[in-house]
Amino acid sequence: MFKIILLLLSMTFGTSQAVSFNCSYSSTSWTTLGSIYTCEVHNSATITSLDAAQIDSVSGTHQLGHNNDIVEAFSILYKGLIHYFPRNLNKIFKNLKAIQIYDAGLKEIRQGDLKYFPNLMILYLDHNNLGILEKDLFSFNPNLEVMSLYGNRITHIDPNVFDRLTKLKSLNLEFNTCISMNAANNSAVQNVIKTASTKCSNSDYLNLQHKVKNLEAASVNLTSDELKEKLENLENKFKNSTFLNFFQGTLDVIKAVQVKKAQEEAATIKSEACSALEAQMDEKIADLKEIVSKLQSIMSSSVKNEAAVSCKEVNEVSKINEKIDVKFDEIERKLEEKIEEIVKKK
């Protein structure tokens, strides 16, 4: 599931660059097909990365009454830099029966490159740098009759890669690393296939393939740090392997998963930290509210006490004043009595 997600994410890998081909259109003779309308590419377009493998346009002047839908063969014959199979070729030429990429530096060919050509009958990829024929490579090309991979650097051929090619009657694998055989009829083809399955099963490739598949499956349950560590270990272990580039697409997807996980984990940590900080702030606010409440209570009690003290003092003063008044009345009465006594004596 992560693979699907990260393929959509793929995210992440930048904007594709487009390439243009210039075609010379003519009727050309092809083995078993006779003369068919062909696009021969002669300009020096380059495809040195997967991002630059998409065809933007094809120029050239068609013969009278012809168009792209009538083109049945596509051929690159110049010595160039076509490291990857041109993408979108099927959208420009929808009815191809023959494809030839000759001496162009082609490094790999995948099922996804060929799946859009169900009517393909001839495939010539001579004098390139192909190293691997992966399982199910030709699953969508059951009509293939003629195939030549002469002069490549093939070191691994999956034992089942030719299983669905029941119509194959010519197979040239001469001058490759693990095999050099050519077959021009059906029975000879079967012999070449049998030999290839024995001589071209490369243990280094199979080991790397197994580890990449396991890592891809495990990526769902690993943390970003664990996934990053395993990716680095795998790449370091196989850094000198000629097969590592073949799995680069899958490794890029796993790396995208690792990056996405790291972002999600960072977001989770940030969210948890914010939640903890908010909880601490709420706790502090509650403490402050309690302190303010106590202060208000103390202040209110103090005011009341002060008011009570004031009232008490007033009462005491009032009582003293009453006593003073009584004393004055008594003194005044005694003075009056003394005055009366003095008056009588006179």
Summary of the structure (lengths in Angstrom):
residues: 346
radius of gyration: 47.5
end to end distance: 136.2
largest distance: 179.6
contacts: 977
relative contact order: 0.07
helix: 49%
strand: 16%
